Amino acid sequence: MTPRGAALLLACCLPALALAEASAPKDFSSKTLETGKVHEECMKLEKGHARRYEWKSTGKVDFNIHYHEGSEVFYPMKRDDVSKGRGRFRAKNAQEYCWMWTAKAPATVEFKIW
């Protein structure tokens, strides 16, 4: 690639990278949980829409992303005994989805969803 081509590529991509970084929350939210207690962050997502998430905990927790249809609960993503996670979740259906942490022992969870 020529120096001019590299400069054009960089000029093209920098605004998109800056926009993506600007849309991410700067700070983590924090929630302290007692043994067996849960914390949920819920939001409505349209089919095909996605959210990034990142979190860490001071102890092991059960983590899931779920939604409800009537009395049934569906878990598109579920992990037990973990202390951190990150990823990108894309909705297969238009639903209210909840990111949920359940404490195995007292723990503080720091998280951001964007």
GROMACS elastic network, one bead per residue, 0.5 to 0.9 nm:
[ bonds ]
;  ai    aj funct       b0    kb
    1     4     6  0.81316   500
    1     5     6  0.60192   500
    1     6     6  0.64342   500
    2     5     6  0.50609   500
    2     6     6  0.62434   500
    2     7     6  0.86094   500
    3     6     6  0.50916   500
    3     7     6  0.61643   500
    3     8     6  0.86684   500
    4     7     6  0.50573   500
    4     8     6  0.62038   500
    4     9     6  0.86138   500
    5     8     6  0.51041   500
    5     9     6  0.61283   500
    5    10     6  0.85564   500
    6     9     6  0.50881   500
    6    10     6  0.61076   500
    6    11     6  0.85364   500
    7    10     6  0.50942   500
    7    11     6  0.60477   500
    7    12     6  0.84963   500
    8    11     6  0.50411   500
    8    12     6  0.60417   500
    8    13     6  0.86488   500
    9    12     6  0.50930   500
    9    13     6  0.62229   500
    9    14     6  0.86141   500
   10    13     6  0.52500   500
   10    14     6  0.59280   500
   11    14     6  0.56723   500
   11    15     6  0.75010   500
   12    15     6  0.68357   500
   12    16     6  0.78007   500
   13    16     6  0.54164   500
   13    17     6  0.62807   500
   13    18     6  0.87008   500
   14    17     6  0.50820   500
   14    18     6  0.60402   500
   14    19     6  0.85335   500
   15    18     6  0.50891   500
   15    19     6  0.61059   500
   15    20     6  0.86437   500
   16    19     6  0.51029   500
   16    20     6  0.61927   500
   16    21     6  0.86073   500
   17    20     6  0.51669   500
   17    21     6  0.61661   500
   17    22     6  0.85149   500
   18    21     6  0.51261   500
   18    22     6  0.59890   500
   18    23     6  0.86450   500
   19    22     6  0.50073   500
   19    23     6  0.62424   500
   19    24     6  0.89175   500
   20    23     6  0.53215   500
   20    24     6  0.67276   500
   21    24     6  0.54088   500
   21    25     6  0.84814   500
   22    25     6  0.76408   500
   22    26     6  0.83462   500
   23    26     6  0.87827   500
   23   114     6  0.72731   500
   24    27     6  0.89272   500
   24    52     6  0.86199   500
   24   112     6  0.84983   500
   24   113     6  0.81180   500
   24   114     6  0.56929   500
   25    28     6  0.73743   500
   25   112     6  0.67967   500
   25   113     6  0.76359   500
   25   114     6  0.65449   500
   26   112     6  0.87302   500
   27   111     6  0.86263   500
   27   112     6  0.73821   500
   28    54     6  0.87367   500
   28    55     6  0.80991   500
   28   110     6  0.56981   500
   28   111     6  0.50946   500
   28   112     6  0.51305   500
   28   113     6  0.87688   500
   29   109     6  0.82016   500
   29   110     6  0.54870   500
   29   111     6  0.53378   500
   29   112     6  0.61736   500
   30   108     6  0.68407   500
   30   109     6  0.56286   500
   30   111     6  0.64125   500
   30   112     6  0.88942   500
   31    39     6  0.74316   500
   31   107     6  0.84678   500
   31   108     6  0.56112   500
   31   109     6  0.53322   500
   31   110     6  0.65223   500
   31   111     6  0.84836   500
   32    39     6  0.87831   500
   32   106     6  0.74880   500
   32   107     6  0.58304   500
   32   109     6  0.62816   500
   32   110     6  0.87491   500
   33    36     6  0.79575   500
   33    37     6  0.57609   500
   33    38     6  0.67270   500
   33    39     6  0.74513   500
   33   101     6  0.88839   500
   33   102     6  0.79078   500
   33   103     6  0.61385   500
   33   105     6  0.81383   500
   33   106     6  0.56608   500
   33   107     6  0.54068   500
   33   108     6  0.60354   500
   33   109     6  0.77046   500
   34    37     6  0.54305   500
   34    38     6  0.82545   500
   34   103     6  0.65073   500
   34   104     6  0.83173   500
   34   105     6  0.64814   500
   34   107     6  0.66908   500
   34   108     6  0.87931   500
   35    38     6  0.87362   500
   35   102     6  0.80812   500
   35   103     6  0.52273   500
   35   104     6  0.54305   500
   35   107     6  0.77950   500
   36   102     6  0.61380   500
   36   103     6  0.51776   500
   36   104     6  0.58648   500
   36   105     6  0.70440   500
   36   106     6  0.83364   500
   37   101     6  0.83529   500
   37   102     6  0.57330   500
   37   103     6  0.57399   500
   37   104     6  0.83291   500
   37   105     6  0.89734   500
   37   106     6  0.87199   500
   38   100     6  0.67649   500
   38   101     6  0.54526   500
   38   103     6  0.64315   500
   39    99     6  0.82207   500
   39   100     6  0.56342   500
   39   101     6  0.53974   500
   39   102     6  0.67716   500
   39   103     6  0.87867   500
   39   109     6  0.89560   500
   40    98     6  0.59727   500
   40    99     6  0.55000   500
   40   101     6  0.66159   500
   40   102     6  0.89950   500
   41    97     6  0.83146   500
   41    98     6  0.54121   500
   41    99     6  0.51971   500
   41   100     6  0.65851   500
   41   113     6  0.86205   500
   42    96     6  0.64801   500
   42    97     6  0.54620   500
   42    99     6  0.62785   500
   42   100     6  0.84442   500
   43    95     6  0.83022   500
   43    96     6  0.52597   500
   43    97     6  0.55505   500
   43    98     6  0.65012   500
   43    99     6  0.87959   500
   44    94     6  0.73822   500
   44    95     6  0.56586   500
   44    97     6  0.61430   500
   44    98     6  0.87822   500
   45    48     6  0.80807   500
   45    49     6  0.60076   500
   45    50     6  0.75282   500
   45    51     6  0.86884   500
   45    90     6  0.86519   500
   45    91     6  0.64638   500
   45    93     6  0.79838   500
   45    94     6  0.56360   500
   45    95     6  0.57155   500
   45    96     6  0.61041   500
   45    97     6  0.69401   500
   46    49     6  0.54985   500
   46    50     6  0.85970   500
   46    91     6  0.67623   500
   46    92     6  0.83684   500
   46    93     6  0.66729   500
   46    95     6  0.66414   500
   46    96     6  0.86624   500
   47    50     6  0.86879   500
   47    90     6  0.79592   500
   47    91     6  0.52399   500
   47    92     6  0.53414   500
   47    95     6  0.77921   500
   48    90     6  0.58623   500
   48    91     6  0.51694   500
   48    92     6  0.59286   500
   48    93     6  0.73169   500
   48    94     6  0.80646   500
   49    89     6  0.84215   500
   49    90     6  0.56396   500
   49    91     6  0.56860   500
   49    92     6  0.83303   500
   49    94     6  0.86271   500
   50    88     6  0.66816   500
   50    89     6  0.53513   500
   50    91     6  0.61701   500
   50   114     6  0.88385   500
   51    87     6  0.84873   500
   51    88     6  0.56779   500
   51    89     6  0.53874   500
   51    90     6  0.65992   500
   51    91     6  0.86635   500
   51   113     6  0.65760   500
   51   114     6  0.54488   500
   52    86     6  0.75037   500
   52    87     6  0.57355   500
   52    89     6  0.62402   500
   52    90     6  0.87929   500
   52   112     6  0.82652   500
   52   113     6  0.56892   500
   52   114     6  0.52883   500
   53    85     6  0.79010   500
   53    86     6  0.53497   500
   53    87     6  0.55676   500
   53    88     6  0.62841   500
   53    89     6  0.78107   500
   53   111     6  0.73533   500
   53   112     6  0.56744   500
   53   114     6  0.63493   500
   54    84     6  0.77265   500
   54    85     6  0.57294   500
   54    87     6  0.66143   500
   54    88     6  0.89302   500
   54   110     6  0.84594   500
   54   111     6  0.56963   500
   54   112     6  0.55705   500
   54   113     6  0.66591   500
   55    83     6  0.83105   500
   55    84     6  0.54885   500
   55    85     6  0.53831   500
   55    86     6  0.62672   500
   55   109     6  0.69465   500
   55   110     6  0.54887   500
   55   112     6  0.64288   500
   55   113     6  0.86283   500
   56    59     6  0.87275   500
   56    82     6  0.88560   500
   56    83     6  0.56782   500
   56    85     6  0.64562   500
   56    86     6  0.87212   500
   56   108     6  0.84045   500
   56   109     6  0.57777   500
   56   110     6  0.54648   500
   56   111     6  0.65659   500
   57    60     6  0.69039   500
   57    61     6  0.74590   500
   57    82     6  0.82672   500
   57    84     6  0.60145   500
   57   107     6  0.64405   500
   57   108     6  0.55556   500
   57   110     6  0.62878   500
   57   111     6  0.86438   500
   58    83     6  0.68533   500
   58    84     6  0.89816   500
   58   106     6  0.84829   500
   58   107     6  0.52928   500
   58   108     6  0.54797   500
   58   109     6  0.66953   500
   58   110     6  0.87882   500
   59    81     6  0.87524   500
   59    82     6  0.79554   500
   59    83     6  0.58177   500
   59   103     6  0.78225   500
   59   104     6  0.77297   500
   59   105     6  0.70293   500
   59   106     6  0.73195   500
   59   107     6  0.52443   500
   59   108     6  0.74143   500
   59   109     6  0.83920   500
   60    80     6  0.81631   500
   60    84     6  0.84755   500
   60   102     6  0.89666   500
   60   103     6  0.69798   500
   60   104     6  0.62023   500
   60   105     6  0.74543   500
   60   107     6  0.77009   500
   61    79     6  0.86430   500
   61    80     6  0.65425   500
   61    81     6  0.51569   500
   61    82     6  0.54641   500
   61    83     6  0.61851   500
   61    84     6  0.87508   500
   61   101     6  0.62449   500
   61   102     6  0.54209   500
   61   104     6  0.54735   500
   61   105     6  0.79128   500
   61   107     6  0.79769   500
   61   109     6  0.88945   500
   62    78     6  0.77761   500
   62    79     6  0.59227   500
   62    81     6  0.53888   500
   62    82     6  0.63936   500
   62    83     6  0.85493   500
   62   100     6  0.80602   500
   62   101     6  0.56777   500
   62   102     6  0.50694   500
   62   103     6  0.67032   500
   62   104     6  0.74053   500
   63    77     6  0.83102   500
   63    78     6  0.59183   500
   63    79     6  0.52271   500
   63    80     6  0.61546   500
   63    81     6  0.80459   500
   63    82     6  0.73819   500
   63    85     6  0.86383   500
   63    99     6  0.74522   500
   63   100     6  0.56458   500
   63   102     6  0.65399   500
   64    75     6  0.67531   500
   64    76     6  0.79105   500
   64    77     6  0.54315   500
   64    79     6  0.61110   500
   64    80     6  0.83042   500
   64    98     6  0.79572   500
   64    99     6  0.59040   500
   64   100     6  0.53607   500
   64   101     6  0.68047   500
   64   102     6  0.89012   500
   65    74     6  0.85758   500
   65    75     6  0.59041   500
   65    76     6  0.61664   500
   65    77     6  0.52165   500
   65    78     6  0.64647   500
   65    89     6  0.86517   500
   65    97     6  0.66283   500
   65    98     6  0.54279   500
   65   100     6  0.62234   500
   66    73     6  0.67297   500
   66    74     6  0.54501   500
   66    76     6  0.61229   500
   66    77     6  0.71004   500
   66    78     6  0.82330   500
   66    96     6  0.85731   500
   66    97     6  0.55948   500
   66    98     6  0.53441   500
   66    99     6  0.67725   500
   66   100     6  0.77736   500
   67    72     6  0.85301   500
   67    73     6  0.57813   500
   67    74     6  0.54371   500
   67    75     6  0.67713   500
   67    76     6  0.82696   500
   67    95     6  0.67842   500
   67    96     6  0.61237   500
   67    98     6  0.62640   500
   68    71     6  0.68720   500
   68    72     6  0.57249   500
   68    74     6  0.62355   500
   68    95     6  0.80829   500
   68    96     6  0.77664   500
   68    97     6  0.80610   500
   69    72     6  0.53326   500
   69    73     6  0.64241   500
   69    74     6  0.77360   500
   69    95     6  0.87679   500
   70    73     6  0.80717   500
   74    77     6  0.89261   500
   75    78     6  0.62425   500
   76    89     6  0.89451   500
   76    91     6  0.88990   500
   77    89     6  0.87116   500
   79    82     6  0.67793   500
   81   104     6  0.79274   500
   82    85     6  0.77135   500
   83   109     6  0.86702   500
   84   109     6  0.88667   500
   91    94     6  0.67745   500
   91    95     6  0.77640   500
   91    97     6  0.83251   500
   92    95     6  0.87680   500
   94    97     6  0.89397   500
   99   113     6  0.89136   500
  101   109     6  0.80130   500
  103   106     6  0.62888   500
  103   107     6  0.63067   500
  103   108     6  0.87240   500
  104   107     6  0.79962   500
